[in-house]
Amino acid sequence: MSSLVIHTDGASRGNPGPAGIGVMICDTAGNVVKNIKKYIGLTTNNVAEYTALVTALEEACQLGAKRVFVYLDSELIYRQYTGQYRTKDEKMKAFLSRVREIEKKFTSLEIKHVPRENNKEADKLANIAINTGESGGN
């Protein structure tokens, strides 16, 4: 698959608290290629959001994508990625560095911020992971 459209979300209850990620990967026609939900333990919402993004990009690489479009609802992650916000926290710097490293494997990577209501499927997957302590994909 040369092009993929991906929705990602990370969620944490308690911040820090029980956390999970949700990733919905589609082809450009909107057909779901893979859903990923994963419980990631006790952590912050920002760590969950970055973990979802990195997981999505790694999976896109494994699927052979060259062009990737990512939609996420974390304004912080989006603005750190675009350089609008400086990344001061060492953990966040490491995540952003990993995103930049993976980005080089694609011909193009576009990351867009969307309102939460436009990211419902990824949010649902993240919450299922938290509720069940479950990891998996199809």
C-alpha atoms as a printed R data frame, in Angstrom:
    type eleno elety resid chain resno       x      y      z
1   ATOM     1    CA   MET     A     1   0.000  0.000  0.000
2   ATOM     2    CA   SER     A     2   1.669  3.144 -1.133
3   ATOM     3    CA   SER     A     3  -0.664  5.576  0.706
4   ATOM     4    CA   LEU     A     4  -2.360  5.237  4.073
5   ATOM     5    CA   VAL     A     5  -4.717  7.420  6.079
6   ATOM     6    CA   ILE     A     6  -4.332  6.961  9.823
7   ATOM     7    CA   HIS     A     7  -6.238  8.203 12.867
8   ATOM     8    CA   THR     A     8  -4.445  7.998 16.216
9   ATOM     9    CA   ASP     A     9  -5.437  8.667 19.801
10  ATOM    10    CA   GLY     A    10  -3.979  8.162 23.222
11  ATOM    11    CA   ALA     A    11  -5.967  8.277 26.429
12  ATOM    12    CA   SER     A    12  -5.131  8.307 30.115
13  ATOM    13    CA   ARG     A    13  -7.552  8.265 33.007
14  ATOM    14    CA   GLY     A    14  -6.144 10.243 35.872
15  ATOM    15    CA   ASN     A    15  -3.213 11.759 34.005
16  ATOM    16    CA   PRO     A    16  -1.163  9.861 34.995
17  ATOM    17    CA   GLY     A    17  -3.376  6.857 35.147
18  ATOM    18    CA   PRO     A    18  -4.359  3.747 33.210
19  ATOM    19    CA   ALA     A    19  -3.619  4.494 29.557
20  ATOM    20    CA   GLY     A    20  -4.235  3.087 26.121
21  ATOM    21    CA   ILE     A    21  -3.729  3.850 22.469
22  ATOM    22    CA   GLY     A    22  -5.973  3.506 19.445
23  ATOM    23    CA   VAL     A    23  -4.889  3.489 15.808
24  ATOM    24    CA   MET     A    24  -7.152  3.111 12.782
25  ATOM    25    CA   ILE     A    25  -5.282  2.571  9.510
26  ATOM    26    CA   CYS     A    26  -7.190  2.937  6.228
27  ATOM    27    CA   ASP     A    27  -6.381  2.908  2.542
28  ATOM    28    CA   THR     A    28  -7.128  6.080  0.572
29  ATOM    29    CA   ALA     A    29 -10.604  4.752 -0.305
30  ATOM    30    CA   GLY     A    30 -11.453  4.657  3.410
31  ATOM    31    CA   ASN     A    31 -11.324  0.887  3.823
32  ATOM    32    CA   VAL     A    32  -9.955 -0.159  7.208
33  ATOM    33    CA   VAL     A    33  -6.655 -1.984  6.761
34  ATOM    34    CA   LYS     A    34  -5.914 -2.452 10.443
35  ATOM    35    CA   ASN     A    35  -7.119 -1.370 13.872
36  ATOM    36    CA   ILE     A    36  -4.725 -1.330 16.799
37  ATOM    37    CA   LYS     A    37  -5.686 -1.021 20.451
38  ATOM    38    CA   LYS     A    38  -3.145 -1.411 23.189
39  ATOM    39    CA   TYR     A    39  -3.103 -0.949 26.933
40  ATOM    40    CA   ILE     A    40   0.184  0.786 27.833
41  ATOM    41    CA   GLY     A    41   0.018  0.840 31.633
42  ATOM    42    CA   LEU     A    42   0.047  3.849 33.943
43  ATOM    43    CA   THR     A    43   1.214  7.004 32.205
44  ATOM    44    CA   THR     A    44   0.203 10.495 31.114
45  ATOM    45    CA   ASN     A    45  -2.100 11.483 28.284
46  ATOM    46    CA   ASN     A    46   0.796 13.070 26.357
47  ATOM    47    CA   VAL     A    47   2.844  9.869 26.522
48  ATOM    48    CA   ALA     A    48  -0.207  7.923 25.320
49  ATOM    49    CA   GLU     A    49  -0.740 10.344 22.421
50  ATOM    50    CA   TYR     A    50   2.906 10.081 21.307
51  ATOM    51    CA   THR     A    51   2.897  6.299 21.761
52  ATOM    52    CA   ALA     A    52  -0.132  6.081 19.463
53  ATOM    53    CA   LEU     A    53   1.591  8.215 16.824
54  ATOM    54    CA   VAL     A    54   4.856  6.248 16.932
55  ATOM    55    CA   THR     A    55   2.970  2.932 16.843
56  ATOM    56    CA   ALA     A    56   0.981  4.117 13.817
57  ATOM    57    CA   LEU     A    57   4.079  5.241 11.924
58  ATOM    58    CA   GLU     A    58   5.931  2.009 12.680
59  ATOM    59    CA   GLU     A    59   2.953  0.003 11.436
60  ATOM    60    CA   ALA     A    60   2.755  2.143  8.274
61  ATOM    61    CA   CYS     A    61   6.403  1.263  7.605
62  ATOM    62    CA   GLN     A    62   5.664 -2.439  8.049
63  ATOM    63    CA   LEU     A    63   2.757 -2.125  5.603
64  ATOM    64    CA   GLY     A    64   5.111 -0.580  3.034
65  ATOM    65    CA   ALA     A    65   3.507  2.859  2.906
66  ATOM    66    CA   LYS     A    66   5.321  5.672  1.141
67  ATOM    67    CA   ARG     A    67   2.767  8.457  1.682
68  ATOM    68    CA   VAL     A    68   1.109  8.728  5.074
69  ATOM    69    CA   PHE     A    69  -1.603 11.068  6.278
70  ATOM    70    CA   VAL     A    70  -2.124 11.099 10.058
71  ATOM    71    CA   TYR     A    71  -5.038 12.688 11.882
72  ATOM    72    CA   LEU     A    72  -4.806 13.219 15.627
73  ATOM    73    CA   ASP     A    73  -6.680 15.290 18.171
74  ATOM    74    CA   SER     A    74  -3.755 16.254 20.406
75  ATOM    75    CA   GLU     A    75  -3.020 19.909 19.823
76  ATOM    76    CA   LEU     A    76   0.178 19.626 21.881
77  ATOM    77    CA   ILE     A    77   1.624 16.762 19.824
78  ATOM    78    CA   TYR     A    78   0.622 18.469 16.560
79  ATOM    79    CA   ARG     A    79   2.165 21.794 17.554
80  ATOM    80    CA   GLN     A    80   5.361 20.167 18.792
81  ATOM    81    CA   TYR     A    81   5.620 18.278 15.499
82  ATOM    82    CA   THR     A    82   5.129 21.467 13.438
83  ATOM    83    CA   GLY     A    83   7.525 23.453 15.619
84  ATOM    84    CA   GLN     A    84   4.874 25.854 16.883
85  ATOM    85    CA   TYR     A    85   5.602 24.648 20.425
86  ATOM    86    CA   ARG     A    86   9.050 23.961 21.765
87  ATOM    87    CA   THR     A    87   9.554 20.515 23.197
88  ATOM    88    CA   LYS     A    88  11.170 20.908 26.621
89  ATOM    89    CA   ASP     A    89  10.335 17.663 28.415
90  ATOM    90    CA   GLU     A    90  12.997 14.993 27.825
91  ATOM    91    CA   LYS     A    91  10.458 12.201 27.366
92  ATOM    92    CA   MET     A    92   8.548 14.235 24.782
93  ATOM    93    CA   LYS     A    93  11.828 15.121 23.016
94  ATOM    94    CA   ALA     A    94  12.619 11.405 22.713
95  ATOM    95    CA   PHE     A    95   9.187 10.688 21.215
96  ATOM    96    CA   LEU     A    96   9.481 13.570 18.752
97  ATOM    97    CA   SER     A    97  12.960 12.391 17.789
98  ATOM    98    CA   ARG     A    98  11.560  8.911 17.072
99  ATOM    99    CA   VAL     A    99   8.793 10.435 14.907
100 ATOM   100    CA   ARG     A   100  11.432 12.388 12.941
101 ATOM   101    CA   GLU     A   101  13.498  9.219 12.511
102 ATOM   102    CA   ILE     A   102  10.549  7.207 11.155
103 ATOM   103    CA   GLU     A   103   9.416 10.134  8.992
104 ATOM   104    CA   LYS     A   104  12.560  9.740  6.866
105 ATOM   105    CA   LYS     A   105  11.307  6.332  5.694
106 ATOM   106    CA   PHE     A   106   8.337  7.890  3.885
107 ATOM   107    CA   THR     A   107   8.198  9.926  0.685
108 ATOM   108    CA   SER     A   108   5.751 12.175  2.514
109 ATOM   109    CA   LEU     A   109   4.181 12.414  5.939
110 ATOM   110    CA   GLU     A   110   1.381 14.839  6.701
111 ATOM   111    CA   ILE     A   111   0.100 15.183 10.240
112 ATOM   112    CA   LYS     A   112  -3.106 17.115 10.790
113 ATOM   113    CA   HIS     A   113  -4.870 18.187 13.961
114 ATOM   114    CA   VAL     A   114  -8.600 17.398 14.014
115 ATOM   115    CA   PRO     A   115 -11.283 18.056 16.618
116 ATOM   116    CA   ARG     A   116 -11.924 15.156 18.957
117 ATOM   117    CA   GLU     A   117 -15.333 14.510 17.395
118 ATOM   118    CA   ASN     A   118 -13.559 13.782 14.083
119 ATOM   119    CA   ASN     A   119 -11.373 11.142 15.720
120 ATOM   120    CA   LYS     A   120 -14.005  8.945 17.346
121 ATOM   121    CA   GLU     A   121 -12.846  5.542 16.082
122 ATOM   122    CA   ALA     A   122  -9.267  5.937 17.358
123 ATOM   123    CA   ASP     A   123 -10.622  7.285 20.663
124 ATOM   124    CA   LYS     A   124 -12.948  4.284 20.924
125 ATOM   125    CA   LEU     A   125 -10.040  1.866 20.374
126 ATOM   126    CA   ALA     A   126  -7.916  3.612 23.031
127 ATOM   127    CA   ASN     A   127 -10.758  3.436 25.536
128 ATOM   128    CA   ILE     A   128 -11.440 -0.227 24.807
129 ATOM   129    CA   ALA     A   129  -7.759 -0.915 25.508
130 ATOM   130    CA   ILE     A   130  -7.986  0.891 28.867
131 ATOM   131    CA   ASN     A   131 -11.287 -0.763 29.822
132 ATOM   132    CA   THR     A   132 -10.114 -4.269 29.053
133 ATOM   133    CA   GLY     A   133  -6.362 -3.968 29.595
134 ATOM   134    CA   GLU     A   134  -6.239 -5.435 26.105
135 ATOM   135    CA   SER     A   135  -3.728 -5.210 23.303
136 ATOM   136    CA   GLY     A   136  -4.377 -6.296 19.791
137 ATOM   137    CA   GLY     A   137  -5.066 -5.505 16.212
138 ATOM   138    CA   ASN     A   138  -6.788 -6.945 13.213
